[in-house]
Amino acid sequence: MIYSMTGYGKSVLQLPTKKITIELKSLNSKNLDLNARMPSIYREKELDLRKLIAKQLERGKVDFSIYVETTADDTSTQINAPVVKQYIEQLKAVYNDGNEIELLKMAVRFPDALNTVREEIDNTEWKQIEAEINVALDSLKDYRLNEGKVLEQDFNDRIKNIADLLQQVIAMDPDRVEGVKERLRKGVEELKEKYDENRFEQELVYYIEKFDITEEKVRLDNHLNYFIESINSVDSNGKKLGFIAQEIGREINTIGSKSNYAPMQQLVVQMKDELEKIKEQLLNVL
């Protein structure tokens, strides 16, 4: 089972005087990169929230936001009346024929015209918010799981394609060896020189052994099976799958360099193409 690092979760809490919206977005990243946005009243809870999100989501570029919308006559901002009146008097001195409504509009924009009363966190309210944060996290993890299922199907298809190509390589290998032998024999005969047949056979065996791909075929098959086993394990581990993909690539490259046979090299190119697509998608796996 694998999880994608791409996800989205949202939860809305409706309170008597306000509506609180919790939103989480996640994209792929090598580590946890968390960006948190919230009203200043909740800042003291930020470290605890970061620990919670890190534990739940593990990796990814995560945007976490808390939005508060006031829905009743409940505001922490008040007009600083003495300061505003003083501003208006000063403006009148500058604009003798100024409209008082226009002067008021100007005055409330000046520094200290508005006072923000520092609110304290209501513990009961915060418990409700925490519960909704967990709802949003669960929603994001469900999204990741569904995206992971799509990735898993793609990985299974591409690993199967590589395995099928490997079987074609195995079936083709005897013809490749015979082809190499024949080319060497013709090359020697074209020299029109006498040669020791026994010595030639010994050199031929040595040469063929250098191009033998038996070990690479076995190791590649093992790596492909291990990749599938890791996908089906309980934990999602994109880094582990990435390491296995590197080993798969190493065996494919070795087969390509040893093959010395055009039809087999064409199969190797197809295997490399499938593997590159796997590596691209692995960047999204948790």
Residue pairs with C-beta under 8 A, 6 or more apart in sequence:
1 145
1 148
1 152
1 231
1 232
1 233
1 234
1 235
1 236
2 148
2 151
2 152
2 155
2 231
2 236
2 238
2 241
2 285
2 286
3 141
3 144
3 145
3 147
3 148
3 236
3 285
3 286
4 144
4 147
4 148
4 150
4 151
4 284
4 285
4 286
5 26
5 27
5 28
5 29
5 59
5 60
5 61
5 144
5 238
5 284
5 285
5 286
6 26
6 27
6 28
6 143
6 144
6 147
6 284
7 24
7 25
7 26
7 60
7 140
7 141
7 143
7 144
7 147
8 24
8 25
8 26
8 139
8 140
8 143
9 23
9 24
9 135
9 136
9 137
9 138
9 139
9 140
9 141
9 142
9 143
10 21
10 22
10 23
10 24
10 136
10 139
11 21
11 22
11 132
11 133
11 135
11 136
11 139
12 19
12 20
12 21
12 22
12 132
13 19
13 20
13 21
13 22
13 128
13 129
13 132
14 20
14 71
15 125
15 128
16 72
17 70
17 71
17 72
17 73
17 74
18 68
18 69
18 70
18 71
18 72
18 74
19 68
19 69
19 71
20 66
20 67
20 68
20 69
20 129
20 132
21 65
21 66
21 67
21 69
22 64
22 65
22 66
22 129
22 132
22 133
22 135
22 136
23 63
23 64
23 65
23 67
23 136
24 53
24 62
24 63
24 64
24 65
24 136
24 137
24 139
24 140
25 62
25 63
26 57
26 60
26 61
26 62
26 63
26 140
26 144
27 60
27 61
28 60
28 61
28 283
28 284
29 59
29 60
29 61
30 59
31 59
32 53
32 54
32 57
32 58
32 59
32 60
32 62
33 60
33 61
33 62
34 50
34 53
34 54
34 62
34 64
35 61
35 62
35 63
35 64
36 46
36 49
36 50
36 64
36 65
37 63
37 64
37 65
37 66
38 46
38 64
38 65
38 66
39 66
39 68
41 119
41 120
41 121
42 66
42 121
42 126
42 129
44 121
45 121
45 126
49 64
49 133
52 133
52 137
53 62
53 64
53 137
56 137
56 141
57 137
57 140
57 141
58 286
59 238
59 286
60 286
66 129
76 116
76 117
76 118
76 119
77 114
77 115
77 116
77 117
78 114
78 115
78 116
78 117
79 108
79 113
79 114
79 115
80 112
80 113
80 114
80 115
83 110
83 112
83 113
84 104
84 107
84 108
84 113
87 106
87 107
87 110
87 113
88 100
88 103
88 104
88 107
91 98
91 103
91 106
91 107
92 98
92 103
95 103
107 113
108 114
144 286
147 284
148 236
148 285
148 286
151 281
151 284
151 285
152 231
154 277
154 281
155 227
155 231
155 241
155 278
155 281
156 228
156 231
158 274
158 275
158 277
158 278
159 224
159 227
159 228
159 278
161 270
161 274
162 224
162 248
162 252
162 271
162 274
162 275
163 221
163 224
165 267
165 270
165 271
165 274
166 217
166 220
166 221
166 224
166 271
168 267
169 213
169 217
169 255
169 264
169 267
169 268
170 217
172 261
172 263
172 264
172 267
173 213
173 217
173 264
176 259
176 260
176 261
176 263
176 264
177 208
177 211
179 261
180 207
180 208
180 211
180 260
180 261
181 204
181 208
184 204
184 207
185 204
188 195
188 200
210 258
211 258
211 259
211 260
212 258
213 254
213 255
213 258
213 259
216 251
216 254
216 255
216 258
217 255
219 247
219 251
220 248
220 251
220 252
220 255
223 244
223 247
223 248
223 251
224 248
226 244
227 241
227 244
227 245
227 248
230 237
230 240
230 241
230 244
231 241
236 285
236 286
237 286
238 282
238 283
238 284
238 285
238 286
241 282
241 285
242 279
242 282
245 275
245 278
245 279
245 282
248 275
249 272
249 275
249 279
252 268
252 271
252 272
252 275
253 272
255 264
255 268
256 265
256 268
256 269
256 272
259 265
259 268
